[in-house]
Amino acid sequence: MSLSDKNYVVIEDLEQIELELGLTFKDKTLLQRALIHRSFLNEYPEGLLMDNERLEFLGDAVIDFVTAELLYNRYPEMDEGQLTRLRAALVRTESLAQQAVRLQLGKHIRLGRGEVSSGGRNRPNILCGTFEALMGALYLDQGVEAVKRVLLAVFQPAAEEVVQSHSDHDAKSLLQEITQAEAQITPSYHIVGESGPDHAKEFTVEVYLGGQVLGRGRGRSKQVAEQAAAHDALSHGLKLLEHLASR
């Protein structure tokens, strides 16, 4: 495949992608860049294309801001801590990956052959990063109001669901309360993996109790990953209680 052919393949179906996403870009190259994973460029280093990591960095910040404003206006009765936890629940890796799945972004991401064969189109950190890059591209193309329209449609019902299920509560504190009450043991958290570029690292954390893994979680910071691991442990409530009862 020649370089010109490769570039043609990358951009030829952007209008169809726009149709499927329900978005129209003034600058099509922004949409193109949002969909190019670095693994694609690793296989074509001679190309003139750019990967989506800078757009991912921008999109991460834009999503945080827009989500904060949405929650600030929607929940005037919440204090800072409650708003922070609710925002964290909405913008964590798994939540943004779900939005990417909803938009069927996976099939449009330009990945290297190795990433494709290893299931990269379904990998949460890649889906999350691509969604962030898409929002970053939309922000540059049409401004913050366009991003707000997209996020309002998906985050408003998601926020209500989180509030109703109380899944924004401090999972680490709740898990510690349970384990201390039932077994007088404090859970410990260990980083078992790191991935991604420096500006968008993703941490994988496991929570242990007495040497046994109770849960695993991922996040853009160690604290978020620990909360996700604690939430995972709590989601297996019966297994957790059986483990505590056996001690």
C-alpha positions as CSV (number, residue, x, y, z in Angstrom):
1,M,0.0,0.0,0.0
2,S,1.4,3.4,-1.0
3,L,1.4,6.4,1.2
4,S,-1.2,8.1,-1.0
5,D,-3.4,5.0,-1.0
6,K,-3.1,4.8,2.8
7,N,-4.2,8.4,3.3
8,Y,-7.1,7.9,0.9
9,V,-8.2,4.8,2.9
10,V,-8.1,6.8,6.1
11,I,-10.3,9.7,5.0
12,E,-12.6,8.2,2.3
13,D,-15.5,7.2,4.7
14,L,-15.6,10.3,7.0
15,E,-19.0,11.4,5.7
16,Q,-20.4,8.0,6.4
17,I,-18.8,8.1,9.9
18,E,-20.4,11.5,10.5
19,L,-23.8,10.2,9.5
20,E,-23.5,7.3,11.9
21,L,-22.2,9.5,14.7
22,G,-24.9,12.2,14.1
23,L,-22.2,14.8,13.9
24,T,-21.0,17.0,11.1
25,F,-17.5,18.5,11.1
26,K,-16.5,21.7,9.3
27,D,-12.8,20.5,9.4
28,K,-12.9,16.9,8.4
29,T,-9.2,16.4,9.3
30,L,-10.1,16.9,13.0
31,L,-12.5,14.0,12.9
32,Q,-9.9,12.0,11.0
33,R,-7.2,12.7,13.7
34,A,-9.6,11.8,16.5
35,L,-9.9,8.3,15.1
36,I,-6.2,7.6,14.6
37,H,-4.6,5.5,17.4
38,R,-0.9,5.7,17.8
39,S,-0.5,2.0,17.0
40,F,-1.7,2.8,13.4
41,L,1.1,5.4,12.9
42,N,3.6,2.9,14.4
43,E,3.1,0.8,11.3
44,Y,3.3,3.7,8.9
45,P,6.0,6.0,10.4
46,E,6.6,7.6,7.0
47,G,3.1,9.1,6.9
48,L,2.0,12.7,7.4
49,L,-0.8,11.8,9.7
50,M,-1.1,12.6,13.4
51,D,-2.5,10.4,16.2
52,N,-5.3,11.4,18.5
53,E,-3.3,11.8,21.8
54,R,-3.2,15.6,21.8
55,L,-7.0,15.7,21.1
56,E,-7.5,13.2,23.8
57,F,-5.6,15.5,26.2
58,L,-7.9,18.4,25.2
59,G,-11.0,16.3,25.3
60,D,-10.4,15.1,28.8
61,A,-10.2,18.6,30.1
62,V,-13.3,19.8,28.1
63,I,-15.4,16.8,29.3
64,D,-14.4,17.5,32.9
65,F,-15.4,21.2,32.6
66,V,-18.7,20.5,30.8
67,T,-19.6,17.8,33.2
68,A,-18.8,20.0,36.2
69,E,-21.0,22.8,34.8
70,L,-23.8,20.3,34.0
71,L,-23.8,18.9,37.6
72,Y,-23.4,22.3,39.2
73,N,-26.6,23.5,37.5
74,R,-28.5,20.3,37.8
75,Y,-27.9,19.6,41.5
76,P,-27.8,22.9,43.5
77,E,-28.3,21.0,46.7
78,M,-25.0,19.0,46.4
79,D,-21.8,20.1,48.1
80,E,-18.4,20.0,46.5
81,G,-17.6,16.5,47.7
82,Q,-20.8,15.1,46.3
83,L,-20.4,16.8,43.0
84,T,-16.8,15.6,42.7
85,R,-17.8,12.0,43.3
86,L,-20.6,12.2,40.9
87,R,-18.4,13.7,38.2
88,A,-15.8,11.0,38.8
89,A,-18.5,8.3,38.3
90,L,-19.5,9.8,35.0
91,V,-16.1,10.4,33.5
92,R,-14.2,7.3,34.6
93,T,-12.7,5.1,31.9
94,E,-15.5,2.5,31.9
95,S,-18.2,5.2,31.7
96,L,-16.6,7.0,28.7
97,A,-15.9,3.7,27.0
98,Q,-19.6,2.9,27.3
99,Q,-20.4,6.1,25.5
100,A,-17.9,5.1,22.7
101,V,-19.7,1.8,22.4
102,R,-23.0,3.6,22.2
103,L,-21.7,5.6,19.3
104,Q,-20.1,2.5,17.8
105,L,-16.7,4.2,17.7
106,G,-14.8,1.0,17.9
107,K,-15.3,0.0,14.3
108,H,-14.1,3.4,13.1
109,I,-10.8,3.6,15.1
110,R,-7.7,3.4,13.0
111,L,-5.6,0.8,14.8
112,G,-2.4,-1.1,14.0
113,R,-2.8,-4.7,13.0
114,G,-1.4,-5.9,16.3
115,E,-4.0,-3.9,18.3
116,V,-6.8,-5.1,16.0
117,S,-5.8,-8.8,16.5
118,S,-5.6,-8.4,20.2
119,G,-9.1,-6.9,20.6
120,G,-8.2,-3.3,20.7
121,R,-11.5,-2.2,19.3
122,N,-13.2,-3.4,22.5
123,R,-10.5,-2.2,24.9
124,P,-12.0,0.3,27.4
125,N,-8.9,2.5,27.6
126,I,-8.8,2.8,23.7
127,L,-12.5,3.4,23.5
128,C,-12.4,6.0,26.3
129,G,-9.4,7.8,24.7
130,T,-11.1,7.9,21.3
131,F,-14.3,9.4,22.8
132,E,-12.2,12.0,24.6
133,A,-10.4,12.8,21.3
134,L,-13.7,13.1,19.5
135,M,-14.9,15.6,22.1
136,G,-11.6,17.5,21.8
137,A,-12.0,17.6,18.0
138,L,-15.6,18.7,18.3
139,Y,-14.6,21.5,20.7
140,L,-11.9,22.8,18.2
141,D,-14.3,22.5,15.3
142,Q,-17.5,24.0,16.8
143,G,-16.8,25.2,20.3
144,V,-17.9,24.2,23.8
145,E,-21.7,24.5,23.1
146,A,-21.5,21.6,20.6
147,V,-19.7,19.4,23.2
148,K,-22.4,20.4,25.7
149,R,-25.2,19.2,23.4
150,V,-23.6,15.8,23.0
151,L,-22.7,15.3,26.7
152,L,-26.0,16.7,28.0
153,A,-27.9,14.0,26.1
154,V,-25.9,11.2,27.6
155,F,-24.7,12.4,31.0
156,Q,-28.0,13.8,32.3
157,P,-29.8,10.4,32.4
158,A,-26.5,8.7,33.5
159,A,-26.2,11.2,36.4
160,E,-29.7,10.4,37.5
161,E,-29.0,6.7,37.4
162,V,-25.8,7.2,39.5
163,V,-27.7,9.3,42.1
164,Q,-30.5,6.8,42.3
165,S,-28.2,3.8,42.8
166,H,-25.8,5.7,45.1
167,S,-22.9,4.4,43.0
168,D,-21.1,7.8,43.4
169,H,-20.5,7.1,47.1
170,D,-17.0,6.7,48.4
171,A,-16.6,3.0,47.7
172,K,-13.2,2.8,49.5
173,S,-14.7,4.1,52.8
174,L,-17.7,1.8,52.5
175,L,-15.6,-1.2,51.8
176,Q,-13.3,-0.4,54.8
177,E,-16.3,0.0,57.1
178,I,-17.6,-3.4,56.1
179,T,-14.3,-5.2,56.4
180,Q,-13.5,-3.6,59.7
181,A,-16.9,-4.4,61.2
182,E,-16.9,-8.0,59.9
183,A,-13.3,-9.0,60.1
184,Q,-11.3,-6.2,61.8
185,I,-9.1,-6.0,58.7
186,T,-8.3,-3.0,56.5
187,P,-8.2,-3.6,52.7
188,S,-4.9,-2.9,50.9
189,Y,-4.6,-1.6,47.3
190,H,-1.8,-2.5,44.9
191,I,-1.1,-1.1,41.4
192,V,-0.8,-4.1,39.1
193,G,-0.5,-2.3,35.7
194,E,0.0,1.0,34.0
195,S,-0.7,1.9,30.3
196,G,-1.0,4.8,28.0
197,P,1.1,8.0,27.4
198,D,2.3,10.2,30.2
199,H,-0.5,12.7,29.8
200,A,-3.2,10.1,29.8
201,K,-1.9,7.1,31.9
202,E,-4.4,4.5,33.0
203,F,-3.7,2.6,36.2
204,T,-5.0,-0.9,37.1
205,V,-5.4,-1.5,40.8
206,E,-6.4,-4.6,42.8
207,V,-7.8,-4.5,46.3
208,Y,-6.7,-7.3,48.7
209,L,-8.0,-8.5,52.0
210,G,-5.8,-11.0,53.8
211,G,-3.9,-11.9,50.7
212,Q,-7.0,-12.5,48.5
213,V,-8.0,-10.3,45.6
214,L,-11.5,-8.9,46.2
215,G,-11.8,-6.5,43.2
216,R,-10.0,-4.8,40.3
217,G,-10.4,-1.4,38.8
218,R,-9.0,1.0,36.3
219,G,-8.7,4.8,36.2
220,R,-6.8,7.8,35.0
221,S,-5.4,8.3,38.5
222,K,-4.4,5.9,41.3
223,Q,-7.2,7.3,43.4
224,V,-9.8,6.7,40.8
225,A,-8.5,3.2,40.1
226,E,-8.7,2.4,43.8
227,Q,-12.3,3.6,44.0
228,A,-13.1,1.5,41.0
229,A,-11.5,-1.6,42.6
230,A,-13.4,-1.0,45.8
231,H,-16.6,-0.6,43.8
232,D,-15.9,-3.9,42.0
233,A,-15.4,-5.6,45.4
234,L,-18.7,-4.2,46.7
235,S,-20.5,-5.3,43.5
236,H,-19.7,-8.9,44.5
237,G,-21.5,-8.5,47.8
238,L,-22.3,-12.2,48.4
239,K,-18.8,-13.3,47.6
240,L,-17.4,-10.5,49.9
241,L,-19.6,-11.5,52.8
242,E,-18.7,-15.2,52.4
243,H,-15.0,-14.4,52.4
244,L,-15.4,-12.3,55.6
245,A,-17.5,-15.0,57.3
246,S,-14.8,-17.5,56.6
247,R,-12.2,-15.5,58.5
